[in-house]
Amino acid sequence: MVKLQLSIKAELENVTDLVPSSDDFEYFFQVKCNSCHEIHPKTVSMNRLNEREMTTGKGASANFVWRCGTCKRESSAKFEPVPPKPYSADENGQFSPLIVLDCRGLEFVDFDPKGTWKCVGLESGTIFPEVDLTDGEWTDYDEKASTPVGVMAIESEWNRAA
């Protein structure tokens, strides 16, 4: 069992508290088998609300269950029971933890931020509930604060969690 922490960094313009929009947010990852070290050619997805039964272990389940196409070993990953940590304006341009995953037999090696996120206007408190990071960036205009807002240059990194 390995606990992996996904951290993100982004350039925030006049917004704060960037976080996936809901508990059923679909996270997209690149996965690597720890047994044969094969990296799966396609992006895989998982979310906090879906649990799948594992073939090994009586009644065991995880948010992601995967059988390596090369060595046929079954691996799994499960979200830690804490919600994602919002990325704040104070962390602008620096890596900050988002989620922690309990991984068994696999590692995640990349993260695709596509999907709907949400954030809050820095000056106005305006909620932006549909931040689409599919193209890696998002821009809008905060009417209350009369300022442009945006999320750009989003990056991610994986580390072992403490």
C-alpha positions in Angstrom: 0.0 0.0 0.0 1.3 3.4 -1.0 -0.4 6.7 -0.3 0.1 9.1 -3.2 -0.6 12.8 -3.0 -1.7 14.8 -6.0 -0.6 18.4 -5.9 -1.5 21.1 -8.3 -0.2 24.6 -9.2 -1.8 27.2 -11.3 -1.7 30.9 -12.1 -4.9 32.4 -10.6 -6.1 35.8 -11.7 -8.5 37.5 -9.3 -9.9 34.1 -8.0 -9.3 31.8 -5.1 -10.4 28.4 -3.8 -10.1 26.4 -7.0 -11.6 22.9 -6.4 -13.5 20.2 -8.3 -17.1 21.3 -8.6 -18.8 18.3 -6.9 -18.2 15.0 -5.1 -18.9 13.1 -8.3 -16.1 14.9 -10.2 -14.4 12.5 -12.6 -10.6 12.5 -12.1 -8.5 11.5 -15.1 -5.1 9.9 -14.6 -2.3 8.0 -16.3 -1.7 4.7 -14.5 1.4 2.6 -14.1 1.6 -1.0 -12.9 4.0 -1.5 -10.0 4.5 -5.2 -10.9 5.6 -4.9 -14.6 6.1 -1.1 -14.7 3.9 -0.9 -17.8 2.2 2.5 -18.3 -1.4 2.1 -19.5 -1.7 3.8 -22.9 -5.0 5.4 -22.2 -6.1 7.8 -19.5 -8.3 6.2 -16.8 -10.9 7.8 -14.6 -12.3 7.5 -11.1 -14.5 9.4 -8.8 -15.1 9.5 -5.0 -18.7 8.2 -5.2 -18.2 5.1 -7.2 -16.9 1.9 -5.6 -16.1 -1.3 -7.4 -15.7 -4.8 -6.0 -12.3 -6.4 -6.2 -11.9 -10.0 -7.1 -9.3 -10.5 -4.4 -10.3 -10.1 -0.8 -13.7 -10.9 0.6 -16.0 -7.9 0.2 -13.1 -5.6 -0.7 -13.9 -2.6 -2.8 -12.1 0.5 -4.1 -12.9 3.6 -6.1 -10.7 2.3 -8.9 -10.0 -1.4 -9.8 -7.7 -2.2 -12.7 -6.2 -5.3 -14.2 -2.9 -4.6 -16.0 -3.1 -5.7 -19.7 0.5 -6.9 -19.7 1.0 -8.9 -16.4 -2.8 -9.4 -15.6 -2.4 -8.3 -12.0 -5.3 -6.6 -10.3 -4.5 -3.3 -8.6 -6.7 -0.7 -6.9 -6.9 2.8 -5.6 -9.1 4.5 -3.1 -9.6 8.1 -2.1 -8.7 9.1 1.4 -11.9 10.1 3.3 -11.0 13.9 3.3 -12.4 16.3 0.7 -10.2 17.8 -1.9 -8.2 20.8 -0.6 -9.1 24.1 -2.4 -6.2 25.8 -4.2 -6.1 29.3 -2.8 -4.8 32.6 -4.1 -2.1 32.5 -1.3 -0.6 29.4 -3.1 -0.7 31.1 -6.5 2.1 29.6 -8.7 3.2 27.0 -6.0 2.3 23.4 -5.7 -0.3 22.6 -3.1 -1.9 19.2 -2.1 -5.3 18.5 -3.7 -6.1 14.8 -2.9 -4.5 11.7 -1.4 -5.1 8.2 -2.8 -4.4 4.9 -1.2 -2.8 2.8 -4.0 -2.2 -0.9 -4.1 -0.2 -2.4 -6.9 -0.3 0.8 -9.1 0.9 4.4 -9.3 -0.6 7.3 -11.0 2.0 9.2 -13.0 0.0 12.0 -14.6 -3.2 14.0 -14.1 -5.5 15.6 -16.6 -7.6 18.5 -15.0 -10.4 18.3 -17.6 -13.8 18.6 -16.1 -15.8 21.2 -14.2 -14.2 23.0 -11.3 -15.4 25.9 -9.2 -13.7 29.0 -7.7 -14.5 32.2 -6.0 -13.8 35.8 -7.0 -11.0 37.2 -4.9 -12.4 40.7 -4.3 -16.2 40.0 -4.7 -16.8 36.6 -3.4 -18.7 35.7 -6.6 -18.9 32.0 -7.1 -17.9 30.7 -10.5 -19.5 27.2 -10.5 -18.5 26.1 -14.0 -14.8 26.5 -14.5 -14.0 24.2 -17.5 -10.3 23.2 -17.5 -10.6 20.8 -20.5 -8.3 23.1 -22.5 -6.0 23.7 -19.5 -7.2 27.2 -18.8 -10.3 29.3 -18.1 -11.1 33.0 -18.3 -14.2 35.0 -17.4 -15.2 38.4 -16.1 -16.3 39.2 -12.5 -19.1 41.8 -12.9 -19.2 42.7 -9.1 -15.5 43.5 -9.0 -15.2 44.7 -12.6 -12.1 42.6 -13.2 -11.1 39.8 -15.5 -10.7 36.4 -13.8 -8.9 33.2 -14.9 -7.1 30.0 -14.2 -4.0 29.4 -16.4 -0.9 27.2 -16.5 -2.3 24.4 -14.4 0.3 21.7 -13.6 0.4 18.7 -11.4 2.8 16.4 -9.5 2.6 13.2 -7.6 4.5 12.5 -4.4 4.3 10.0 -1.6 2.0 11.3 1.1 3.3 11.7 4.6 
